[in-house]
């Protein structure tokens, strides 16, 4: 005897017929017990198909979909599709060089001492330096964190990819 799993809103009655239900609906199927759909749970179901014995379906399976949440694949795809932005560090005469290096390493993930020193030196000699190229949302967050730590920074659209 084949057992099938009932899924809320679309319950198979036969290979070609399905029962579409709403929360709170009650149905009698053939000679079995009533089916009660409340919320997303099927509470009881017993059905007898022509030529087959009766049986109780396996525990209902609720389709797992979390509204408003994207899969990891969707997030990566969206990240690649967003236009890149540059986070720019501006030179200032207030903060010591060592402090700038410490803040860069604290704020930017994966920032090494060598890269932070190079960025700080470039900003000191040229007036500004590109810290990182990333999505707009990330660039805005990094810029705000640098500013919260007393560094002068800005963002601008970058030409080219992340």
Steps between C-alpha positions, in 0.01 A plus 500: 500500500649836396495779756506864392585815689239773524612856441282783627286656227560221245412149621518216246180296478608299198774528238291756308285665773604734780310658786569873540422603856491808720565523876202367700342301214363153590456224246380141500690283258335176390429299816791636706528740789458873441788715386543822697740765371590759760788738436753286317431172678295208370360350819342172384456323169389155412403419141383198311561501127305268270668159495746580779497466876470796735799654668621804685734730316846571633551807715431811288797688364489876507689655213785700646508849361585799711342813359737790457816287519718429201715197446878529512504468120258794463709715733820427306325569170359830627840599640661444161225698326521810721728773367832521687595794722838623628559585864748787504719601794594870510814637662459700819743677731324382817547122523835330549608253230500206742141574600387511134658157441327358811158635393537365145582154636207515743237620251592322175479118512818323389709820515864419575756730661694532174195596294379743769844668513503534119150655499595739782824602322322560170236717672775691683703570184223539239217637714279193455512125449255227397440274800271238342267449204172332593121527473333832580347373825836367623680818390254717693545286811883504482499876439279558806720277717814686390330831578384374842865432574600855403633440149396705198346274237256503210359267236463531123387272218784291361548422135556125459405194704529413869 
